[in-house]
Amino acid sequence: AVDIPCSAYRSTMTNPRIEWKFQKGSSLVLFYYGGELTEPYRNRVQFSRTSIRFDAVTREDSGKYICEVVEGDGSHIAKSEVTLTVQGE
């Protein structure tokens, strides 16, 4: 399994909304939004406030994972990025 942390999240935030995006080249995929994982991630990613966990990854999953956290009133947006490089197959 692979864990990707959302370092933008702080436990002191009030009612935060968390979004996850995956960027590969020029394409950007929103895969956690409105409290839901989107297809095809729903079956292979576990979400928690502090991270996401892939049960298994392939080279297709290599790219940049962007976590955005919006405070409940929208006044503050925090963002963190992790670049994942999958070797092998």
C-alpha positions as CSV (number, residue, x, y, z in Angstrom):
1,A,0.0,0.0,0.0
2,V,1.1,3.6,-0.6
3,D,0.1,6.5,1.7
4,I,0.1,10.1,0.4
5,P,-0.1,12.7,3.1
6,C,-2.3,15.8,3.1
7,S,0.0,18.1,5.0
8,A,-2.3,21.0,4.3
9,Y,-4.8,19.6,6.8
10,R,-4.7,20.9,10.3
11,S,-6.8,19.5,13.1
12,T,-7.5,23.1,14.3
13,M,-9.5,23.9,11.1
14,T,-13.2,24.4,11.5
15,N,-15.4,22.2,9.2
16,P,-12.7,21.8,6.5
17,R,-13.6,20.6,3.0
18,I,-10.9,18.4,1.5
19,E,-10.4,17.9,-2.2
20,W,-7.8,15.8,-3.9
21,K,-6.6,16.3,-7.4
22,F,-4.2,14.2,-9.6
23,Q,-2.1,16.0,-12.1
24,K,-0.3,14.1,-14.9
25,G,1.2,16.2,-17.6
26,S,-1.5,18.7,-18.6
27,S,-4.4,16.7,-17.4
28,L,-6.0,17.3,-14.0
29,V,-8.4,14.8,-12.4
30,L,-10.5,15.7,-9.4
31,F,-10.8,12.4,-7.5
32,Y,-12.0,13.3,-4.1
33,Y,-14.7,15.9,-4.0
34,G,-17.8,16.7,-1.9
35,G,-17.0,13.9,0.5
36,E,-16.9,11.3,-2.3
37,L,-14.2,9.4,-4.1
38,T,-14.8,9.5,-7.9
39,E,-14.5,6.6,-10.3
40,P,-12.2,4.8,-10.9
41,Y,-10.5,5.6,-7.5
42,R,-13.5,4.6,-5.4
43,N,-12.6,1.0,-5.4
44,R,-8.8,1.4,-4.8
45,V,-8.3,4.4,-2.5
46,Q,-9.0,4.8,1.2
47,F,-9.5,8.4,2.3
48,S,-8.8,9.9,5.7
49,R,-8.4,13.5,6.6
50,T,-4.7,13.3,6.9
51,S,-3.9,11.1,3.9
52,I,-5.1,8.9,1.1
53,R,-4.0,5.3,0.8
54,F,-3.7,3.3,-2.4
55,D,-4.0,-0.5,-1.9
56,A,-1.7,-0.9,-4.9
57,V,-0.2,1.4,-7.5
58,T,0.9,1.1,-11.1
59,R,3.1,3.3,-13.2
60,E,-0.2,4.9,-14.4
61,D,-0.5,6.4,-10.9
62,S,2.8,8.3,-11.2
63,G,2.2,12.0,-11.1
64,K,1.4,14.9,-8.7
65,Y,-1.2,14.5,-6.0
66,I,-2.6,17.8,-4.8
67,C,-4.6,18.1,-1.5
68,E,-6.6,21.3,-1.1
69,V,-8.3,22.1,2.2
70,V,-10.9,24.8,2.4
71,E,-12.1,26.2,5.8
72,G,-15.8,26.0,6.3
73,D,-16.4,29.7,5.6
74,G,-14.1,29.7,2.5
75,S,-11.8,32.2,4.1
76,H,-8.7,30.1,4.0
77,I,-7.4,27.6,1.5
78,A,-4.4,25.4,2.2
79,K,-2.7,23.3,-0.4
80,S,-0.1,20.6,-0.3
81,E,1.5,18.5,-3.1
82,V,3.2,15.2,-3.3
83,T,4.8,13.7,-6.4
84,L,4.6,10.0,-6.7
85,T,6.9,8.0,-8.9
86,V,6.1,4.4,-9.4
87,Q,9.0,2.2,-10.6
88,G,8.7,-1.2,-12.1
89,E,6.1,-2.9,-14.2
